[in-house]
């Protein structure tokens, strides 16, 4: 006999709290990657918080680096954020791997880091 929560399909609708958790985690995951790129590639330890403090509260960087990931995390839920991580580090099973998606994610991360570093 199968338990009710065992082997649930991936297309099951997310509940509200799952979406809230994903909305909180998505900017953290995305911005952590951006900060790593800033530290490694641009040899700067600039914090995104300092970038946000240099301009108006809701400047373009706030929208791109915080609000967009929050909305995406809320829409796709924790499974979507987990898929984003799987694509980011190319750790999915072979049937789900897509080098184009991985490249697109890292291009977005590098562009965000470049924008922070040179857009001030």
Secondary structure, 3 states (H helix, E strand, C coil): CCCCCCCCCCCCCCCHHHHHHHHHHHHHHHHHHHHHHHHHCCCCCCCHHHHHHCCCCCCHHHHHHHHHHHHHHHHHHHHHHHHHHHHHCCCCCCCCCCHHHHHHHHHHHHHHHHHHHHCC
